[in-house]
Amino acid sequence: MSTSTADSFTAADNFRQLAERVLFRDPPSIDEDSTAKPASLGDYDLNPGILPDPAQILPPKPAAVLIPILATTPLSVLLTVRSDHLPNHAGQISFPGGKLEERDAGPAAAAMREADEEIGLDPRFIEPVGFLDWYRTGSGYVISPLVALIKPGYTLKADPGEVTDIFEVPLPFLLDVANHQRHSRISRGRQKHFYAMTYGERYIWGATAGIIKNLHERLTDS
């Protein structure tokens, strides 16, 4: 996608209309063989034969993340930096989110709860517009990404136990295919490939970059 095309996604109303047309109203089921099932299996997409067969990781561990789109000019996306002491993905850039808990009514409720807990984003300011394809990680999590517009008037406060920083990246930058890179690193003696996007000093990679890639595909394949 060219930069000029990406720049067209600058108005919240235009984005809402497009997103509601191309995203899923409800999270795609991971149990049904239907058109809602994504062609890509997340981490497996770039690593065929390296990661274990998804069917061998049972039961799948459901999780959800919130993709918060701010009505700035241009639109921008909120991202977090995970605390260095966390047991998984410490110090990495991510969306607010986590595993579903029994108290959650579903992925949307989980994503908004986690955003409230991690960065103090009050659910009253979150306007869900749709789900992306689910994203399966090599560790067995199946993530339902909820795209949402964030209404003006919100405040943020990071939970230092989970988040060390909150920052914004312009949506046109993330949607520009020129910024979508494929990197690799050695993990457990094997070369693992993944998507990555470098924004200034911010290095966005792994599941977060893969989910952004899916957002790009959904918005531009319409």
C-alpha positions, -999 to +999 in steps of 0.1 A: +000+000+000+013+034-009+018+062+016-009+082-002-034+054+003-024+051+040-029+088+045-066+085+035-072+068+069-072+100+088-108+107+098-124+087+126-157+085+108-142+072+076-122+046+096-153+035+115-173+030+083-145+010+067-137-010+098-173-019+104-176-032+068-144-054+067-139-065+104-158-092+122-187-081+144-180-110+167-147-128+172-142-156+147-147-190+162-116-212+165-137-243+165-155-240+132-141-247+097-157-217+081-149-186+060-143-168+093-113-190+100-082-170+090-058-182+064-029-172+086-022-189+119-001-161+133+034-172+144+029-203+122+025-182+090+062-175+086+074-206+103+059-237+087+074-269+101+094-251+128+067-246+155+046-275+168+014-283+149-014-261+163-036-292+168-010-306+192-013-276+216-046-284+233-067-270+246-059-235+230-055-208+255-079-179+247-067-143+250-077-109+238-060-076+230-073-041+224-061-021+194-069+014+206-072+039+177-070+075+188-090+102+169-059+123+163-048+138+129-037+115+115-053+086+135-028+070+158-025+037+177-017+033+214+009+007+223+026-003+255+060-015+267+058-045+290+076-044+323+110-059+324+102-083+353+072-100+336+077-138+331+066-137+294+076-112+267+093-088+292+102-054+278+084-060+245+060-037+228+024-049+229-013-040+229-032-039+262-045-074+267-042-108+283-058-142+288-096-145+292-108-150+328-139-167+341-154-133+349-151-120+313-182-122+292-160-128+261-130-114+243-143-079+240-149-077+278-114-092+284-097-067+261-114-037+277-108-050+312-071-055+305-068-020+290-084-005+321-061-025+344-029-020+324-031+016+313-062+031+331-083+034+299-118+037+311-142+014+291-166+044+288-142+059+262-138+027+242-160+023+211-155-012+196-157-014+158-148-050+151-125-080+155-095-090+134-088-127+126-076-146+156-039-149+160-023-181+173+011-179+190+037-206+192+031-209+229-005-220+223-024-187+229-052-178+205-056-140+206-088-122+196-078-086+186-105-060+192-102-028+171-117+002+188-119+040+185-110+059+216-133+088+224-118+122+235-116+129+272-098+098+283-069+097+307-041+071+310-022+057+339+002+028+335+002+000+360+040-002+368+037-039+375+028-045+339+036-015+318+066+008+318+056+031+290+026+041+268+032+057+234+015+064+201+023+055+165+005+071+135-019+047+119-007+056+084+028+045+093+016+011+105-006+006+075+022+015+050+035-018+036+069-002+031+073-004+069+064-041+071+097-060+075+105-097+079+132-104+105+145-135+121+164-146+152+177-179+166+153-194+192+160-227+208+186-235+182+162-228+153+158-197+131+124-182+137+109-156+113+085-128+123+071-095+112+087-063+125+082-025+122+107+001+134+093+034+144+121+057+156+136+039+186+106+016+189+110-019+177+076-036+172+078-073+164+063-107+169+026-111+176+021-074+179+035-067+144+017-098+131-016-084+143-009-050+128-001-068+095-035-085+097-051-050+103-034-038+071-047-068+052-082-064+063-084-027+056-068-029+022-084-061+009-119-045+010 
